[in-house]
Amino acid sequence: MLSHPADNTETFFFFDYHEELDELCKQCLSFTLDDDDGDFLSFDPPSTLSTPTVDSTTDKSVDEDLVPSSLLIAKSVQDLPFAKPLKVLFDTGSDISFINTSCLPQGTKPRILNEERHGLTAAGTFSSARLVTLKEILLPEFSRTKCIDQWDFSLFDAPCPFDILLGRNFLRKLKIDPLCSTHTTTWEDVSIPFKPRSFWNDPYNVRTALATQIQESKYEQASVEEVVAKQAHLTTQQQLDLTEILKQYPDLFSGKLGLYPHRQIHLDLIEGAQPVYLHVYSVPHTQLPLFKKELERLCSIGVLESCGASEWGFPTFIIPKKDGRVRWVSDFRALNKLIKRKIYPFPVILDILRRRSGYQFFTKLDLSMQFYCFMLDAESQKYCVIITPFGNFKYLRLPMGVKQSPDIAQEIMEDTLRGIDGVEVYIDDIGIFSND
């Protein structure tokens, strides 16, 4: 543990990583969105570094009003529990640090000073004779292993897009350096990018910054015996029959990515569509090794391929799935505005249940990595290029996040399974209804 001297109660210590810090980040996640259910039809990727521009070959939004901001979480304020993510502005214009009264927990009792403190901030000029002390402070975008023991903040009460304004007293002490020349904020050996003012209003951005302990993806061969053993509602003979059937098709349960052999997918663009190349999304320092590992995995199984320079390019990021494993998300919203969608009808779940009433057994099969089973043609591959910190990569397979993908998957699945009694399909979910 390293200790640094500071004035009054403004002290900080760097602790090695421990479970309490991890738990603090998990508690803060309760203030953000619940886990998504994995339904890519309803998933809206976060509006991270820029608003996509669809009528240009370059990202005109790079010169937006980007500001040095991040998240801060603290275990307590005035010794009251305070596991809440706070939006932070690194404010070099103010010589002291402020916290907005609107974000304090109910019952907070500030300390009263004999004279007011004054600060010229990005949100205006404030004077305050009230202080609160935050303890066990983390800046999770930079590190989950460095804990600032405590710091005093003056109170301000005014409309502001940020909860905390970290002034020069804080920045000097911790040696945090916002650099307008590079649009980055650096703390020791870690740099994070400036962001639009509204960046932290998106719950997914908050979630990504806090949930840094994402696990790597896991696709492995399923054990037929283990699957059958969990079907406790079946008789012994029924379990034996099910085992015999499943063992006839080992390739279906290998955990490896398959390929639909009868068609390559073509994406039609609207008339007059022009190439779009956007700005790369910054990957949090703590997630970079996992990001690279998942990128390499997708290349190794034939989903992605390095492509060098490109007229087209869209950002990519990772978030945790419900089980904590990595979800690879490519932000194709700008491309979707240029795709001429060919609509295929989707079944209505309620209609399926009505016409399938009275069944005795229901079996559900979930297709793993379904969209990736469909090969893109050469022309469509050049549209589906993603920008990463490691260069440009093109999708060889149909990506998730492209608005045509669900229609294509539903159409092919229905064509493949048409004529089989008792079978219903909804994109990557197959339901089998039977009485024996």
C-alpha positions, 0 to 999 in steps of 0.5 A: 500500500502506498500512502501520499501526504495531503492537506486536511482530510484529503488523502489517498491510498493505493490498495491492491485489488481486493473483493470489496472493490469488486463488490462496490462496482457490482453494487453500482450496477444496480443503478443501471439497466438490468441484464439484457435478455440476449434478444438482438432485435431489442438491443440498442447499442450505446451511443458512445463516441459519436453520432453516426454520419451516413452521408460522408466518407469520414466521421465529421462528428470527431470535432464535436464538443468532447469533454474530459469525463469519466465515472466515480464511485465511492463507498460512503459520503459523510459515512453514509453508504453511497454505492452509486455511479457518479458522472465526473468532469475533470475541470481544469478551470476550477481550483477546488472540487464540487459535488452536486447536492442532487446526487447525495443520499437522503439524510446527508449532513454536510460540514459547515465552514467558517467561510465560503470557498469559491470556484470558477467551473465549467458549470458556472461560478459557485460559492459554498461553505458546505463540505462532504467527505467521500471515502474509498473512491474509485475511478473504474475507467482507469483502474479497479485496483487503485482506491482513493482513501477520501476527499473533501468536496464542496457542494453546489446546487445548480443544473449540470450534466455532471454530478462531480467537478474534479478541480485542479486540487484533485487533479494535481494531487493524483497527477491526472492530466486532461490533454486537449491536444490528444482528446485524452485524459491520462492517469499514470500509464492509462489514458481514456478518451474525451467524450460527448457531454451526454455520453454517461446518460446512456446506461450501457456506457455506465454499465460497460465502465463498471462491469469490467470483469467480463469473462471470455466466451465459451463454446464447447462440446455439449455432453449428451449424457449430462443434458439427458440426465437433467431431464428428470421428468422423463422415465428411464426408458425415455432418457435412454431413447433420447440419448440414442437419438442425440448421439446420432448427430454429434456434429450438432453438439460439437460447439463448433461454428457451422456453415449454411451451404446453400446460399451466400447472403447479399445486402442491398443498399439504397440508391445513392448510398455513400461509404461511411467510415466512423471513429473507433470506440475506445476500449477500456484499459481493463477490457483490452486483453479480452477484446483482443482475445475475442477478436482473435477467436472470431478470426480463427473460426472464420467470422472476421478477417483483417482487411487493411484500408477500407472506405467503410468502417463501423465501431465495435465494443464488448459488453457482458452477457447475462452469464458474465461472458463477453458479448461482441457488439458491432455498431452498424446503426449508420450502415442500417440507414443505408440498407434496403431491407427485405422484410420477412414475416415473423411468427406471433408467439401467442399464435404459436401457443394457441395452435399448439395447445394440448401437447405433452412434451416441449423441446427447445433447441437454441442455435449457437452463433446462428447469424455467423452460420451464414456466409456473406458474398464478397460485395456485402463483406466490404460494407461490413467492416469494423474498426478496432484498436488493432485495425480494420476487420471485415465480416465474412459471416452475417453480423449481429446488429445488421437490420437485415439479419433477423429476416434472413435467419427466419426465412432460411430456418423456416425453409429448412424445417418446413414440412416437419410436424410439430416444429416452430421456429423464431430466429435461433430458437426451435420449439418442438411440440409433441405428445410422445 
